[in-house]
């Protein structure tokens, strides 16, 4: 290969689904495949997982329609709900379920006539304060939703943790308590359907939150939702997960480089020795961060070497050392193997693993193995 490649292990993906089911045996699984399945390719992954999970979660209406058009049969939930300008008939046409999280959505459902009813999820704001009905007036809105003729009963109830990645956070326990208080406050339990609050952090660290449906996102792809550190559990591998993605490319050429010479835009790096530099077919045009910190490492022929100079649109330079045996055409791994997990790159760069994964562009070609 001579281009940036996102290699995805379908075997790792299926392993992760099986492990998550073991961790929460009484729960159904909603696979979160928004942002093109965290750059893993939502169509392929949804096709593979369609008979292995119970639901799929997407962010936008268009994503759900795309999955239906390739033949996905499992229920699909719009996690951000429908937007007010959306054609709600499309939800019915493509059998999509939607989150209801604000009074504007509720008002629109009340005023329209539909040929059949929608399956909806009530979003409770237990502390994230982003989407969802606040706990102090949620019961009133839930009652209005239950009386709406346009929706099916029972109504599933969901919320989202703000700090599940902080293992000693009291916030998560408080949110869980508010969620339970709301469920208890609904007098007619026959209209309350399934409950869901645990995403990746909740699944791995807060078993009391598993409930009827778990919603793995980044953990589905073998990556830890927790902050990376050199001690304790830091990567998905530490939880028994397998990283599904390996981001890789290859050496375009190997160049001689003299002591004291700079390289690349801005001349921000000077070599302290005579060395050999590898020019790699990867850049911010592929989604690798332009402002990656100095000394970020890559994996080449069994060893770690640093990136030097500024990341360009199409090329990255790495310091191979004066005695290297690396040649043009040799593979370069940017993250994904045991020695270079994406969590480590994220910690070094000051970014999150979520951002590193989802910023990859279509120019980085998807390749599936297993």
N, C-alpha and C positions, 0 to 999 in steps of 0.2 A: 504494500500500500504506500502511496506517496502523498496522502492527504490526512488531515486530522480525522480520527475515527473514534466514535463512541461504540465500544464493544460491550454488548449486553449479554450476560449469561442468563438464559432462561432457566437453567437448572438452579442457579442461585435464587432467582425470583420464586420458584416453586418451593424451594427449601424454606425461604423466609415465610411464605404463607403457611406452610405446615407448622413451623415453629410458633408463629403467632397464634395459631389455633390451639397448640398445646398449652400456651401461656394463658389462654382464655377459653377453655373448652366449652363453657356454657354460652358463649357469645357467637353471634354471626359476625361475618367479616365484610366490611365495606372497604374496598381497595380504592385509594385516592389516586386518581390518574390525571389530575389537573396539570397545567403547564407542560403538556405533552408527556405526561407521566414522569415529571421531574427530568425531562429530556431523554427518557428511555424509549420513547415512542409509544403513544397511548394506543394506537390501533393494534399493533402487534401484541402488546402486553395484555390488552383487554381480551383479544382473541384467545390467548393462552390461558388466561385466568377465568374465562367466562363460566366454566364448569367447576372452578375451584373456590370461588368466593360467592357471597350472597348478594352484594350490591357493588356498584361503582359510584364514586363521588367525583364530580367535576365542578369547575367554577362557573362556567358560562353555558348558556343555552346552546351555542354553536358546537361546543365540545360534546354535549350529549347527543345532538343530532348526528354528528360525525360517527360516533360509536354505533348508533342504531343503523346507519347506512352500511356499515361493514358487517352487520348481522349479529351484534351483541344482544343477547337475550335477557341478561340479568337486569334487575331494577337499577335505574340510574337516577341519582339525586343531584339537583343543582344546589350546591352548597351556599352560593350567594343568593339563591332564589331567582325569581324572574325579575327583570327590570321593567319599569312602568311603560317603556316604549315597546317591549317585546310583544309579539303576537302570541297570546296565551293559547290559542288554538293549536299551535305547534307542540305545546306540552302534551296535549291529548293525542295529536297525530303520531308523535314519536314515543308515546307512553313514558314520559319523563315525570319524575317526582320533583317537587320544589320545596325549598325552605321558605317559610313565612316569618319574617323578622321585623317588620315595621308596620305602622298603621296605614301607610299609603298602599301597601300590597293588600292589606285586609279590605280597605275601602274599594279597591278595584275589583276584588273577588265578589264583593257584595253587590256591585252595580252591574256586573255583566251577566249575560245568559249564556250558558254552555250546554252543548248537546249531551254531555255526560260529565261526571264529577272528576275532580282532580285529587290525586294523592298528595298530601302536604305534610310537612314536618314543622312543628312549632319551635322556634328558636328562642331559648330563654337566656337572657343576659345575667349570668351569675357573678360577673366580675371582670370579664374581658373588656366590657364597655365599648364594643365595636359594632357588632350587629346583635339584634335580639331585643326582646321586650324586657324592660327592667322588672325586677322581682316585685317592686311595690305596686305595679299595676298589671302584671302579667296575667293574673287570674281573670281580670275583666276582659282583656283582649282574647284570652283563650276561650272564654265563654262566647264571645262574639264569633270567633272562628268556628266553634262547634255548631253554632246556629246558622252558619252560612250554607246555603243550598248547593253551592258550587263545589263543595269538597267532600271527600270520602271520610267515613269514620271507621275505625278509630284513628286518632291523630298521633303520630309519633312525636316524641319530645326530645330535643337535643340541646346541648350547650357546648362550650369550648373553654378549656383551661387557658389561663394567661401565663402560668408559671410552672407547668408540669415538669419542665426541664430543670427546675431548681429543687433538688431532692429534699431539702429541709424547709420547704416553703409552707407556711401556714395558709397561704392564699389558696392552695389547691384544696386543702381540707375544708376551708370556709366555702369555696365554690361548690364542693360536693354536698355540703350540708344545705346550702340554699337550693340546690337542685332537688334534693330529697324533700325539703319543706314544701316546694312547689307541687311536687307529685302528690304529697299528702293532702295538700289544700284543695285538690280537684275532687269534688264530692262524688261525681259520677265517674268512677274508674273505667266504666265500659267505653268511654270515649277517649281514653288514654291508651295509646298503642305502645310501641316499643320505645325504649329509652337508650340514648347514646350520648356519651360525654368524653370518652377516652380516645384521644388520637395517639400518636406514637409514644410520647412521654408518659401518658397515662397508662398505656398498655404495659410498658416495661417497668414502671416504677410505682404505680398506684393501682394495685389489683382491685381495690374496692370500687374503682370507677368503671370496671369493664362492662357491666350491665348487659343489655340485650344485644347491642351492636358495637363493635370496636371499629375505629376508623384509621388504620395505619396509612401514613403517608411516607415519610422519609425512611421509616423502619422497614417498610415493604421492600425498599431497594437496598437494604443491608447497611444502612447508615444510622449512626446513633444520633438521637435528637439532643443529647446532652453535650455540655462543653467539654472539649478535648483537654486532657491533662496527661502528664507523664505517669501519674499514679492512679490506681483505681480503674474503674470501668470508663473507658474513653471512646472506644469505637464500637461499631456494630458487631464486630467479631467478638468483642468481650461479652456480648449478650447471646452469642451463638448464631448471630445472623451472618449472612455471606454477602459481601458487596457485589451488586449486580453489574455495576459499570466499571470499565477500565477505559480511561481517556488516554489515547496514544497517538503517536505519529511516527515519523522517521527522520533520520538525518538526511539533509539535502547534500551537504558537503562538509568536509573537515578542513579548516584553514589554519595556517600558521599565524601566530599572534605574538608580537614582541613586547617585552617588558616596558611599561610606561605608556603603551598605546591605549587609546580609548576605543570604544566600539558603539555603534548604533546612534539613534537620535538623542540629541542633548549631551552626548559624550559623558554620561553620568557615572561610568565605571572605567577604571584604569587597571590594567593587569600589573600585578606585583612581580611577575616573572615571565619568562618566555613560556608559552603554552600553546595548546591547540584548542581551537573553538569549534564546536559543532553548530551548524545552522539547521534548525528544525522547522519543519512545515507545520507551524501552529502559531496563532496570534489572536489578537482581540477580535478579528473578523470571525474567528471560530468560537468566540465566547470566553477565551482565557483572559483573565483580568489584565488590563494594560498597566494598572498601578500595583501589580503584585510586589511584595516587599523584596528587597535585596536578599540574596542567598536562599531564596526558595529553591527546593531541590526537585530534581526529576530522577528517574531510574533508567539507567542505560547499562546493558550488558552486566547485570549483577551488582551494580554499585550506584550510590547516590552521588550526583554532581549538581553544582549550583547553576541557576539561571544568572546570566550577567547582562548588563545593559538594559535598555528599555524594551519591553514587549512591543513589537510592531503589529501591524494589522495582519500580516501573513507569516511572520518569522519570529523565532525566538532563538537567542544564542545561549549556549551552555559551555562552561569551562570544563573541558575534558582532561586537562592536565597535560604535562609535556610528554608523558610516556604512554599515552593511550593507544589502544589497539582498535578503537572504534572506527568504523568506516561508513562512508555514504551508504544509505539503505538500511542501517541498523535501527532497530525499534527503540523508541523513547516513550516511557510511560510517565504521564503527568499526575495521575492518581489512579488507585484501584487495586494495587497488589498489597500484600501483607506488609511490606516495608514502607509503603507510601499511601496510606489510606487518605481519603478525601478529608476526613476529620482533621488530620494533621496539617494538611495544606490550609484548611479553613482557619485553624488556630494561628498558624504562622502569618497568614495574610490579614487577619483581623476581620475577615468576612465569616459568614455562616456557611455551613455545608449546603444549606438550602439554596443560597444565592449562587454558589459555585456550580451546582448541578443545573439549576434552571436557567442560567444565563447563556448556556451553550446554544449556538446558532445552528440553522439548518445546513450550513456549509460543512459542519462536522458530521460526517456520514455515519449513519447507524448500521451496525453489523451485529447479527445475532449468532450466538453459539449455543451449544447444548440443545 
